[in-house]
Amino acid sequence: MGRLCLIRLLSALADTVSSYFVPCILVLAFITFVVWLCVLRFGLVYSYSNASFFVGALVHAISVLVIACPCALGLATPTAVMVGTGVGAKAGVLIKGGEALAAAAAVDAVLFDKTGTSRGLSGRLYTSFSSG
């Protein structure tokens, strides 16, 4: 259970960090856009292309977004959960959500009855046996 708790803790930490990081980066990109728009408009820096001032400022703002992209924090975890539930659905296993998928990482064995269904045991180990 220690590994499962660590995964949940890290996932919660990534969500918390990205909830502050993303808005800060968006504000920083907007500030970059405004500053470069002023700099290029008033000729404080030589424009290296024939593009308009707006396009030059937009290029710099998009550069900030691309470089500081929090994809690993904000998008990787939900994408992994979505892929995991999709693969499970293709195999005929319905997964309720990310919490159930994270809890399944600690499962070593699943006990089914003769019809191939799980009867909703409480998750406790009643009898342990080895086949080998």
N, C-alpha and C positions, 0 to 999 in steps of 0.2 A: 504494500500500500504506500510505501514511502515514495516510490517512483511516480505513482499516480498523483499523489499530493504535490510533488515537485512540478509535474506537467501542468496541473491546474494552477499552481502558484505562478509559474512562468507565463501561462496564457493570460491570467488576470493582469500580471505586470505589463505584458505587451499591450493589452487593451488600454490600460491606464496611461501608459507612455504615449501611445499613438493618439489617444483622445486629446492630449495637450499638444503633441508634436505637430499633428496635421494642421490645426488652425494657425499655429505659429508660423509654419512654413508658407501657408497661404497668405498670411499677412506680410511676411517677408517678401514673397514674390510680387505682391501688389506694390509694396514700397519700392522694390527694385524697378518695376515697370514705371512708376511715377518719376523716380529719380532719373532713370535713363531717358524717359520722354523729355524731361526738362533739359538734361545735358545735351541730348542730340538736337533738340529744337533751338536752343540758344547757341549752338556751335562751340560748346566748351571742349568737346572732343571731336576729332576728325572722324567723320562718318566713312567707314571703310567699304560701304556699298552704296548703290544708287537707290536703295529701298527707302521708303518713307520713314519718318521719325517713329510713327506708330509701330511699324514692322520691326524696326531696330530695337525699340523698347520691349516689344513682345518677345523677341528672340532672347533677350536677357532674362526676362521673367520666366519664360519656359525653361531656360537653362537652370535657374534656381530650383524649379519644381523637379526637373529630371535628376539633378545631382542630389537633392535632399529627399528624394522619393522614399517614403516610409513603407514601401511595398512589403518588405520582409516582416515588418511589424503589423501593419494594418490589413494586409491582404492574404498573407501566406496561411495563417491559421484558419480563417473561414474557407479558403479555397481547399485546404487539406480536408476539412470536415465535409465539404460538399463532394469532393472526389471520393472520399471514403464511403459516404452514404450512397453515392451513385454506383460504386462498384458492388456494394452490398445489395442494392436493389436489383442489379443485373443478375446476381447469384440467388435471388429470391429471399434475401434477408432484409427485413425492414428495420431500420434504425431510427429511433425516436428523435435523436438530435445529437449535438456535440457532447453533452454530458454523458449520455449513454455510450457513445463511441469511446470517450476517454475512460470510462469505467470498464469497458470491455478489454482494455489493455491488461488489466490485472487478472483476467479469467484464464485459468489453466485448462479447465475441462468443462464441458457442458453435458448434462445428463438428460437424455430423451427417453420417453417411454416407447412401447412397441409401435405406436402409431406415428412416431417421429415428431411428437410435439413435446414441448417443455410445459410442465404443469404449474408453473409459477411458484416454485419453491422460494423460500424466503432468502435464499442466497447463502444459507449456512451449509456447512459440510456435515452430513449426517453419518455417512459411512465412507471410509477410504479403503480402496483396494488396489492392488497392482496386478496387471495382467501378465507380467513377465517375471 
